[in-house]
C-alpha cells in the first residue's frame, strides 16, 4: 500500500486502537447484557468508554483536517459530508433495534451535522459543547428514561420525556455524550497537529483535565442525592452516569494525550506489515463497523443467547468474533475490492470530496 510522505501514521494507529476497543466492548456488553444484564447506563467505564470517545474524537479531527486541504472545495466537501452521514445513518438504523451499540448510527448523525458546524469558530463550538453537557445533565435529572436498547417511545398522558429519551439516550451510542468528543476533535484538528516532543502543551492540558475530572465528579456528587445509591465498587472517579460531566472532561483529556502520543511515537514507523494492517483498518473503518454489526446481529438472531451466560463462553465468543471482524476487511480486499463495502456505497452515493 503506498504511503504518502505527508501522511500522519498516528491517525491510522489511533483509529485501529479505537476500533479494536469498540468492537471488543460491543461484543462483550451487548451479548453479555442479553444474558447477564451487564450493560447499564448507570456508569461509564474507566478504560473501555475511552475507545468510543477516541473514535468520535477522530471523526471530528479528520473532518477538520480534510477541510484544511486547499485542493478541496469547501462547498463540495460539505455536500459530501452530508450525503456520507446520511448513508451511515440509514445503515445504522437498519440494525439499531437489534444491535444497540451502533457506531454507524452515531457516526452518521455527527457527520450529517458537519456542514452546519465545521465552519463555526472555536468559541462557538466550545459553547455548544458546554450547552450539550448542561442539556444532558438536565434531561437525566428530569428522569428522562434511558435504555440500553432502542425502544418505541411512549407519549402516554402527554408526557414528552419518553420521546426525548428515545431520541437522545436510547441505545448506547445515541448522540449524548458522544457528540462532545466529536466537537472536541473538530477543535483539535485546527491546532498544530504535529507535536514537538513527547509532551506538548495540549497533552499537559489533557493531564490537567483528567485530574480535574475527579474533583468535578466529587463536586457534582454533593449536589446529587441519587449518586450514593448508584455507586459501584470500581474506582470512584466518574462511575455514575448521572454525573457525566466528569466523564466528558476526562475523555477529552485522554483523547488529547492519546492523539499526541500516537502522532509523535509513530511518526517514523517503517514496518511494512504493521503499516499495511493499520492503514487497511483505518481506510475501511466503516466496513469494519459494518462487519462487526452484522456478526453481532446474526449472533442474536441465529443462536441460543443463553449459551453466552457462562463467562468462559462469552470470552471465547468475543475473541473469535473480534478476530473475524478484523479478518474480513483483508479477505474483502483480497477477494472483492480494494475499497470496503461501506466505503464503496458511500463513494457511489456521495461522490467524492475532491473537485
N, C-alpha and C positions, 0 to 999 in steps of 0.2 A: 504494500500500500504506500503510495507516495506521501512524503512528509514535507509540508511547507516549512520553510525556514522561519516564517513568522508565526507558526502555529504554537499556541500555548498548550503543551502536552499536559500540564497540570489540570486543565479543564477536562480533558478526556479521563484522566485518572479520577478526578472528583466525581464525574458522572458515573463512572464504573463503580466506585465505592458506594455512592449513594444508592444506585440501583440494586447492588447486591444486598445492602442493608434493607432496602424497602421490600425486596422480594422475600427474603428470609422472614422479615417482620410480618408481611402479609400472609404468607402461608401459615406461620405459627399461630397468629392470633385469630385469623378468620376461621380456619379449620378448628383451632382449639376452642374458640368461643361457642361453636355449634355443639360441642360435647362437654366442655369444661366450664363454660361461662367465664372465660378468661379475659375477654375483651370488654372493657367498660369505658365510660367517658369520665370516670372519677379522678383519673390521674394521668400525667404524662410520664413517659419513661426517661430515665436519666441519660441513657445512651441511645436506645432504639429510635426514639422520636426525633433524634437529630438527623437521621438519614432522610426521611421525607422533608424535613426542614431544609437540608442541604440541597435536595433535588429541586424544590421550588425556588430556592435562592438562586440556583444555577439557571433556571428558566428565565428569571428576570435579568440575571447577569449577562447571559448570552444574547438576549434581546437587545440590550443596550450596546453590547459590542458590535452587533450586526448593524445597528443604526449609526455607529461611528465610522462605518466603511463608506468612504466618499464615492465609491464606484456604484453604490446602490441608491436608487431614487427613494427618498423618504415616503413619498406618496405611494409608490409601488409596494414598498416594504409594509406599510401599514395595511394596505388592502390584502396583501399576502397573509399577514398575521391574523387578520380577522377570519379569513377563509380557513386557514390552518387550524385555528382554535375551534371553529365550527366542526371540522372533521373529527377532532379529538373528542369534543363534547358529545357528538352524536354516537360515536363508537362507545364511549364510556356509558352513555345512557342505556345502551343495549344490554350491558352486563350488570348495571348498578343494583338491580333488585336481588341478584343472587350473590354478587361479589362486592361487598361494600367498600373494601379497601382499594378504591378505584382511582389510580393515579391519572388515567386518561381523562376522566370526568373533570377532576380538579385542574389539571393542566389546561384542558380546553377552555374552561371558564376564565383562567388567568390570561391565557394568550389572546382570547377574544377581547379582553379589555385593553390590550396593548395599544391599539390605535387611539384610545382615549387618554391614556396616562403616560405613554412613553415620552412625550414631549413636554410634560409638566416639569417645572423647576424642582430642585431638591427640597426646598422648603415646603412646597405644597404636598409633595409625596410624603414627607415626614408628618405633616399634619394629618393626612389621610390615614397613615399608619396608626397614629395615636388615636384618632377617632374610631378606627376599626377595633382597636383594643378596648376602648371605652364602650363601644356598642356591644361587643361580645360579652363584656362583663355585665352590662345592663340586662341583656337578654337572659343570661344564666341566673342572675339574681332575681329576675322576674319569673323564674321557674319555667322558662321555655323548655319544652320536652326535648331530650336528646335520645338518640338511639344508635346502636352500632350497625343497624341495617336500615335500608330505605323502606319506609312505610308510608302508605297513603295518608295525607293529612286529614284530620277530622276538625270540622269547624262547628261542631255541635254547640248550641247555646250562644252562637255569635262570637265565640272565642277565636282570636286570631293567633294565639300562641302556638297552636299545633302547626299552623301553616308556616309560621316563621321558623319553627324548629325543623320542619321538613326541608325548607329552602337552605338553611344555614348550617344545621348541625347534624342532620341525619346522614349516616354514612361517615366513616372515619375520616375521609379526605374531602369533606364538604369545605366550603371556602374559608371559614374561620377555624383556627387562627392562621392557616397556612398562607393566606394572601399576604400576611405581614412579611413573610420571608421573601415572597416574590417582589414586593416593593423594595425591600432592603437590597435585593440583588440588582434591581434597576439602578439604585443609587450607587452601589459599589462599583458597577460597571463604568460609571462616569469618572472614576478616580484613576490614579496611576496603578495599572494592574500588573506591573512587573516589579514586585517588591525588591528593594535593595537591602540585602541581608536577610537573616532568618527571623528577625523580629522588627518588622516595620511599624510605623506609628499606628496603622489600622489594627494590627494584631494586639498592640498594647491596649487599644480601645476595647478590643474583643475580650481580653482578660478582665478589664475593669467591668465590663457588662456582666460577665459570668459571676464575678464576686458580688456585684450589685444585685443580681437576681435573688441571692439568698436573703438579703435584707428587704427587698421588695416583697418577697413571699412572707417573711416574718411580719411585716407591717400589715399586709392585707389580711393575714390570718387573724389579727387582732380585731379587724372590722367584721369578719365573717364568723358568726357563731356556729355555722354548719361545718366549718373546717375540721373541728375536733372529731366530729362524727365520721368524717371521711378519711381519716388518717390511715396509713398503712405502715408496715414495719420496714419499709425500704428507707433509703436515705432521704431525710426530710428537708429537701431543698425546694422542690416545686412539685410535690407529689399529689396535689389536689387540683383537679381540673377547673374547679370554680375559680382558682387563683391563677389563671393562665397568663397574666401579665409577666410573672416571673419567668415562665417558660419562653415567652416571646423575646424577652431581653436576653435570657440565657442562650436561646437558639441562634439569635443573630450574632452573638459573641462567638459561639462555636463556629458558625459559618465563616465569619471573617478570618479567624485563625486557620481554619481548615483550608480555605481558598488560598491564602497567602502561602501556607506551607506546601500545598500541592504544586502551586506555580513555581515556587522557589526551588524546592528539592528535586523536582522532576524536569527542570528546565534543560538539562543536558542529557536526558535519557536517550540511550542508543540501542538498547536491547531490542532487536527487531521482533522477537516473539512476543514480548510483553507489549511493545508498541502496537503490533497488529491486533492483539487481544483488546486492549483498551480503546483503540480507535474504531474497531468494529462495533464494540458495545456502545460507544458514545454516538457513533453515526447512525446506529439503528436503535436508539434508546426507546422510541415509542413502539417499535416492533417487539423489543424485549418485554415491555409492559403488556403488549397485546398477548404474547405467548404466555406470560405469567398469568394473565387474567383468564385466558382460555383453559389453561391447565387447572386452575383453581375452580372454575365454573364446572368443568367436566367432572372433577372430583366430587363436588357437592351433588351433582345431578345423577351420577352414574355409580356411586359407591355407597356402601353402608357406612354412614358417617360415624357410627358408634365404634367402628374399628379403631378410630384415632383417639379413643378415650384413654388408652394407655400411653403414658409419656414416651415409652420406647417406640411405639408405632408412629406417634406424631413426629418424633425426632427423625426417624428414618424417612418418613414421607417428606418432611421439609428438605432434607439433604438431597433426596432423589429428585424432587420436583425443582429445586433450585438449580441443580446440575443440568437438568433437562432444559430449563428456561434459558440458560446461558449457552447451551449447546446448539439449540435451534437456530439462532442467528447465523452461526457459522455453517450449519447444514444448508440453510436457505441460500446463503451467499454462494456456496459451492454448487448446489443443485439447480437453483432457480435464477437468482439475480443478485447483482452487487447491491441493489437497493432493497431494503426491507419492505415487507408488505404494507406497513403503515406509512412509511416514507413514500412508497410508490403511490398510494392512494392520495396522500397529501399533495404530492407533485402533480398528479393528474387533475385534481380538483382545484388546487390553489395556484397552479402555475409555478413561477419562480419569483424570488425576491429580486433577482437581477433585472436590469433594464432590458 
